[in-house]
Amino acid sequence: MDAINTILDILQNPKHARWIAPLLIVADVFLCGLIIWKIPYTEIDWVAYMQQVAQYISGERDYAKIEGDTGPLVYPGAHVFIYRILYAVTDKGRDIRTAQVIFGGLYLVTLGVVMACYRLAKAPPYIFPLLILSKRLHSIFLLRCFNDCWAVFFLWLAIYLYQKRLWTVGSFAYTTALGIKMSVLLILPAIGITLVQAIGRERAVTQALLIGQMQTLFGYPFLTKSTANYFGRAFQLSRAFLYKWTVNWRFISEETFLSPLFSRSLLSAHLGLLVLFAWTRWLAPTRSSFVRARRGLKDVVSFYLTRDDLHENELDQISRSINPTFVITTLLSANAIGMLCARSLHYQFYSWLCWSTPFLLWRSGVGPIGVYAVWAAQEWAWNVYPSTDASSMVTVGCLALQVAGVWWGTRDADVAKPKEGVKANGHGHAE
């Protein structure tokens, strides 16, 4: 019984993650090396990235004229700058092995940041092995070199910095991720709600301005040529999707997939879920304060319009309530909602989902067996190529379970409990 209790303690007690996480990273170092050494690289977008960078280097600044073998340049300016560096260090993209090693290092660093986020949220060690077991995720980083990898790194870095209450630095990391791929917009509503509660309306607006200004800076070389072409390509919200590449909606007909009604239905579902989560989960710190103080929707709304009538201790209480668990749960749930309601998911989008799934399932309260079962089903579905009716249904089903599960599983959670050992003044600084 002592041995069983010890094993259970190791699997469930968050304090053991401090030595389990490094061991898993070391194991993944060897796995990454083996993959790069033994499994052939698969060309998809790398050559196109390099062709587009070559045109940038040659002096082209009109986004409408920068193209590669796979089509036009449709990513923001930070993507160009990152791959401009990779272009230089990989002999104009010809040294694929060097690129793979760089992406292997990026994968491991990102994994380290993800585990640090889990540890701050006191996640149990039994879910940590799932962070290194994904075949598809290794493929995205090591065998494809997609730009999603860089965006995902900066996104997880932003989550970690927000958990540490380093708000401005976290916003720099977030806007860098957004400057690589516009998919990061899915998390922006949750970030806005988190920042307003943590640091107040005025400072949250400052963070929003910072994010916007950095996007202008990333796009500056191209904005001087054509503002419309840059934003039209880099942030093309009306982008058309091809049915043949969809991972998530294969089980519906192509006619339905391409119909405006389907698109509007997904958008409506997305907005509805955001409102549901915002009011019932993400506003928990503010609502908890007002339940004790004044009660009512009017007071919660007034929190976002004016804070003049609030006592200093109320503002401090709300700010302190934005703890690491609240931050990661809020941001990852927003990401899962966006992916569930996405018009089309491609295989590289799994990098946005894979590392968040174990945490969301744990927060759902489904238990170890449920966590591993849903994770395994999702991993299977994303490794079926091309996607089938069955794999796409499993993909959507697993996402739906995560969204519904984290909403239900946190219904009684004290997400508004202040972080221990942290004081905050009226401006939300950690002291």
N, C-alpha and C positions, 0 to 999 in steps of 0.2 A: 504493500500500500504506500509506503514511503517513496518508492521509486515512481509509482504512478502519480502521486501528488507532486513530485518534483518535476516530472515531465509536463504535467498540466500547468504547473506554475510557469515553466519556461515558455510554454506556448501561449499563455494568456496574460502574463504579467508584463506590462509595457516596459518595465525597467530592464528586461533582458534584451530589448531591441538594441541597446547600445553596443552589445558585442555580436549579436546575431546579424545585424545589418552589415558590418564590415566583412564578416565571413562570406555572406552572400555576394557582396561586391567582388571580393577576391575570386570566388568561384566563377562569377560572370566574366571576369578578366580572361580567364582561361577559355571559357566558352566563346567569347568574342574572337580571340586569337585563332581558335580552331575553325570558326566559321570563315574568317577572312582567308585562312590558309587553304582550306579544303573545298569550300563551296564557290563555284564560279559566280562572278559579278554579273548582274542582269541589267542591261541598258534599258532605261525608260525615258527619263527626263534630263539626265546629266548632260548629254551632248547638246540638247536644246538650251539648257542654262548657259553653257559655255559659248554657244553661238550668239546668244543674246548679249552676254557680257562683252564678247568681241566687238559687237556693233557699238556698244556703249564706249568701249575704249577707243574705237575709231572716230568717235565724236558725235555719234547720233544721240540726240536728246528728245526726240519726238516719240512718245510711247506708242503711237499708232504705227510707227515704222519699224519697231524692234520686234523681230520674230525669230523663231527657231524651227527645227524640223517638226516639232509637235504643236506649233501654232504661235500666236502672238504672246508677248510678255504681259502677264495678267497679275503680277505680284507687285506690291509696293516697293519703294526705293531701297529700304534696308536689305531686302533680298538681293538686289543688284550689288550693293556694296560688299555683302558677305561673300557672294560668289565671285566678285572681282578679286578678292583676296585668295580664294581657292583657285581661281584661274591662274594666278601668279605662282602659287606654291606647288601646283600640280602640272607644270609645263603646259599651260593652256588647256588643261583638262585631260591631257593624254596619259598622265601618270595616275591611273585609277587606283593602284594599290596604296599610294600615299593618301589619296582621298578617302579610301576605306579606313585607313588607320586613324585619320582625323575624325571621321564620323564614329569610329569605335570609341575614341576618347570622349567625343561629345555624348555618346550614349551612356558611358559610365559616369560621367560628371552629372548628367541629367538624372540618372538612377540614384546617385548620391543625394541630390537635392530632393528628389521624391521621397526617399527614405527619411531625410531630415524633416520634411513636412509631416510624414506619418508619425514620427517620434514626437514632434511638438503637439500633435493631436492625441497622443497617448494611444495609438492604435496597437492592438495585440500582435505579438510576434508571429502568430500562426498565419497571418495573411502576407507577411513579407516575402516568403518564397515565390508567391505568384508574380511578384514584380520582376523576376528574372527568368520566368519559364515560357514566355511567349515566343513562339517561332515567328509569327508574323511581324512582331515588333523588331526583332533582331534583323529580319529581312529589310524592313523599311530603312533602318539606320545603316546597316553594314553592306547590304547588297543592292541598294537602290539610290542612296544618298539624296533623298528628297529634302526639299526646303522645309517641309513640316517639322523635321527634326530640330532645326534651329528655333523655329517658332515655339515648339513645345518646351524646349529648354528655357527660353526666356519667360514663358508663361509660368512654369513651375518655380522658377526663380522669383517671379513676382509674388506668387502665393506664399513662398517661404518668407520673403521680406515683409509682406503684409502681416503674416503671422507674428513676426518679430516686432511689429508696430513701427517699421521703418517705411513710413507711408510714401515719402517722396522718392526714395530709391526704388521702392516697389513699383511706383508709377512709371519710372524710367524703364524698368525691366518690362512692364506690361506694354508700354507703347513701342518698345523695340520689337516685341513679339508681333504686335499689330502691324508694324512696319515691314514685317516679313510676309505675313499672310493675313488676309482680312477675316479669316475664320475666328480669330481671337475676339471679334466683336460679340460673339455669343455670350461672353462672360461679362461684358461691360455693364449691363443692368445690375448684376450682383455686386460688382465693384463699386458702382455709384452708391447703392444702398449701404454697403459696408462702410464706405468712407464718410458719408454724411453722419452716420451714427457714431463713428469712431472719433472723428476730428471736427465735426460741425459743418454746417452748410457753406460758410465762407471759405474755409480751407479746402473743402471738397471741390468747390468751384475752381480754386487755384490748381488743384490736381488735374481737373478736367482740361483747364487751359494748357497745362504742361503737356498733357497727352496730345492735345491738338497741335500745339506748337512744334512738338517733336516730329509729328507726322509731316508738317510743312517743311521742316528741316530735311527729313529723309527724302522728300520729293523735290527739294529746291532745284537741283540741276535740271529736272524735267519740267518743273512748273514755269521756268523762264522761257521755255519753248512753247508749251501749250498746256495750260491748266486743265482744260476740258479733256484732252486726250489722256493726261496722267490719271486724273481721278476716275475718268470713264473706264479705263483699263484696270488700274490697280484696285479699285473698289467698285467693281461692276456687280451691283446687287441684283441686276436683272439678267444675269448670265444664264444662258440656255444650257441644259444638261442632256447628255445622251443616255438613252435607256440602256444601251449595251454595256455601259460601264458601271451601272448602279449595283451596289452591294446590298442595299437595304430594301428596295422596293421591287425586286424582281418578281415577286409573287402576284403583283397586279399587272394588268395588261399595259402594253406600251401606249395605247390610246388614252387610258386613264392617267398614266404617268405624265404624259405631255399636256394634259388638259388644264386650262386655267382654273377650273373648279378645284382640282386636286391641289394645285399650288396655293390657292386662297384658303383651302381647308387646313393645310399644314400651317400656314401663317397664323390663322385664327387659333389653332390649337397651341401654337407656340406662345402667342400673346396671352392666351387664357391661362396656361400653366405658369407663365412668369408672374401674372397677377396673383394666382393662387399661392404660389410659393412666397412671393413678396409679403403678402398680407398675413399668411398663417405661419410662416417660418422665418423669413429673412428680417422681418421687423420685430422679432421677438424681444430684443433688448429695449427698444422704444416702447413697445406695447406693455412689456412687463413693468416698466417704470410708471406708466400712466395708469395701469390697473391699480397700483397702490396709491396713486396720487389723485387723478381726476376722472379717469375712465373716459372712453368714447372716441369715436373716429375723429371728431373735431380736434381733439388735443393732439392726436398722432399727426394729423395733417399739419397743424400749426407748428409742429416740431421742424418741419421742412421749410416752412415759410418764414417763421420768426422764432427766435429763441429768447427774446427779451424777457418774457414772463416766466422763464424757468429759473429755478434756484441752481446755484453753482453745483451743489451736491448731486442734483438730478442729472446734470450734464456729465459729471464725473462718473456717476453710476452707469449711465448708458455707454460711455466711452470704454470703461473698464470691462463691460460685458462682451466686447468684441475680442474674444479670446481665440487662440489658435484653432481650436476645434470648430468654432463658429465660422471662422474665415474659410477654412478649407472645405467645410461642408457646403457653405453657401456658394462658393465659386465653382466647385465641382458639380453641384446639382444644376447650376445654370448651364454648364457645359453639356451635361447629359440631356437636359431639356432641349437644347439647341440641336443636338445630334439626333435625338428621337424625332424631331419635327423637320429635319433637313430634307430638302427635295431629293438630294442624291448624295450618298456617301461613296467615296472611292477607297481603294484598299489602303492608301497612305493615311487616310483619316483615322485609322485604327490607333495611330500614335497619340491622338487626342483623347482616346477613350481607355486604352489598355491599362495605364497606370492609375486611373481614377476608379476603375471598376471594383477592385478589392476593398477600397475604403468605403465607397458608397454602399456596397453589399453589407459590409460590417455595420455601418450606421443604420442599415435597414433592419438589423436584428434577426437575420435569417439563420444565424449560427454557422459554425465552421463547415458543416456538410453543405448547407445551402450556398455559402460563399464559393466553395470549390466547385460545386455542381454547375452553378450559373456561369462562373468564370470559364470552366471547361467547355460548356456549350457555346459560349460566345467565341472562344478561341477556335473551336472547330469551324464555326460558321465563317469566320474571317479568313480561314485558310482554304476554303473551298473556292477553286478558280476553274472556270468562271462561276459566278454565283448562280444558285438554283432557287427554285421556289422554296425548297425546304431551308436552305441556308439563309435566305433573306428573311424568312419568317422568324427563324431563330434569332437573327441579328436584331430585328425590331422588337421581338419579344423580350430579349435580354435587356435592351435599353429601357423598355417599358417597365420591366421589373425593378430596374435600378431607380428610375424616377418615382414610381409609385412607392417602392420600398423605402427610399430615404425620406419621402414625405410622411409615410405612416410610421416609420421607425423612430422619427424624431418628434412625434406628436407630444410625448410627455418628457422629452429630454430638456434638461435645464441648460439650454444653449446660451441663456443670458447670464449664466453664472460668471462673475468676474474672474479674470485670470489671477491665480494666487501669486502674491508677492509683487504685484504691479500696482502702482498708484498712477493716477492720471489727473492732470489739472484740467481746467475748463476747456483747454484746447486739444485735449486728447493725447498729449505727449506721454510716453512711458518714462517713468522716473526711477 
